[in-house]
Amino acid sequence: MGLDFNSVKYLGVSFERTLTLGRQGFYCPPAKFKRALKDFGMTATPDEINRCFRHAPMTALYADEFFHFLGAKEAAAVGGGNGYPSRFRS
């Protein structure tokens, strides 16, 4: 699965309850993320933007917080190796 700003902006879907196949990585440099927000007329506080990029040192960056930025109240992934859904945060 992959999401880019064009698909997110024009899909017209709600991300309020999001389920993904596997945990999704987030590959977007902060400068490009900020530029895309501006290009699409979206606003975000510095804290909202920074939250999308928070992760422990030397670990992968996942899209969990990006989904919450898009409006997810619940976000989970299936296929994490144990066959059961893994909840990011509610």
C-alpha positions in Angstrom: 0.0 0.0 0.0 1.2 3.5 -0.7 -0.3 6.9 -0.1 0.8 10.1 -1.5 -0.7 13.6 -0.9 -2.6 13.5 -4.2 -4.4 10.3 -3.4 -5.1 11.4 0.2 -6.4 14.8 -0.9 -8.6 13.5 -3.7 -9.8 10.1 -2.4 -12.5 11.7 -0.3 -12.3 9.0 2.3 -12.3 9.0 6.0 -9.2 7.7 7.9 -11.1 7.7 11.2 -10.8 3.9 11.5 -7.7 2.7 9.5 -6.6 -0.8 9.0 -3.4 -1.5 6.9 -1.8 -4.7 5.6 1.4 -4.6 7.6 2.7 -1.6 9.4 3.3 1.2 6.8 6.6 3.0 6.6 6.6 6.8 6.2 9.1 8.0 3.6 8.8 11.7 3.3 11.4 14.3 4.2 10.0 16.9 6.6 10.7 19.8 4.1 8.7 18.0 1.4 5.9 17.3 3.9 5.7 20.9 4.8 5.8 22.0 1.2 3.0 19.5 0.3 0.8 20.9 3.2 1.3 24.4 1.8 0.6 23.3 -1.8 -2.7 21.7 -0.8 -3.8 24.5 1.5 -3.6 22.4 4.6 -2.5 23.8 7.9 -0.7 22.1 10.8 1.0 23.2 13.9 4.7 22.6 14.3 3.9 19.9 16.9 1.5 18.1 14.6 4.2 18.0 11.9 7.0 17.0 14.3 4.8 14.2 15.7 4.7 12.6 12.2 8.5 12.3 12.3 9.0 11.1 15.9 10.7 7.8 16.3 13.4 6.2 18.4 17.0 6.6 17.1 18.1 3.8 14.7 14.5 2.6 14.1 12.2 2.8 11.2 9.8 5.6 10.8 6.2 4.4 10.5 3.1 6.1 9.2 1.1 5.7 12.4 1.2 9.4 13.4 0.6 10.4 9.7 -2.7 8.4 9.8 -3.6 10.2 13.0 -2.7 13.5 11.3 -5.2 12.5 8.5 -7.9 12.0 11.1 -7.5 8.4 12.3 -9.1 7.8 15.7 -8.1 4.2 15.5 -5.2 2.7 13.4 -4.2 -0.9 13.3 -2.2 -3.3 11.0 -2.7 -7.0 10.2 0.0 -9.3 9.1 2.7 -8.3 11.6 3.9 -11.9 11.8 1.6 -13.2 14.5 -1.6 -13.2 12.5 -3.3 -10.8 14.9 -4.1 -7.1 14.4 -1.5 -4.8 16.0 -3.0 -1.5 17.3 -0.8 1.6 16.9 -2.7 3.9 19.3 -6.3 5.0 19.8 
